[in-house]
């Protein structure tokens, strides 16, 4: 299975949702050859001590889409 096939299996529910996606609420919006779109509804649970979005959450979002 190549990367696209693995992502399509996730999108169709044939592969289990990654634990990190469940933990922080990542959602796969679209996947196609050369394109992956993920979403995340940021909330207070994603805040850093300063009350803004924690940078690690942004890294997780980017990692999911670019990985």
C-alpha positions, -999 to +999 in steps of 0.1 A: +000+000+000+015+034-010+009+066+009-021+077-011-038+043-006-031+045+031-047+079+034-077+068+013-081+038+036-082+062+066-107+085+048-130+055+040-128+041+075-111+009+064-081+019+085-084+030+121-081+066+130-046+075+144-047+080+182-032+115+179-061+125+156-086+114+182-067+131+210-065+166+194-095+164+170-078+163+136-102+157+108-093+145+073-112+168+049-099+157+015-072+134+001-062+130-035-030+125-055-008+155-045-033+169-021-042+164+015-064+187+035-069+183+073-089+204+096-089+212+133-114+232+153-092+249+178-106+253+214-094+260+249-081+224+251-054+234+225-042+265+244-007+270+257-001+287+291-004+321+274-039+312+263-032+310+225-030+280+202-001+258+212+025+256+185+028+218+188-009+215+177+000+234+145+030+211+140+006+180+143-017+195+118+011+202+093+026+168+099-007+150+092-012+169+060+024+167+047+033+133+061 
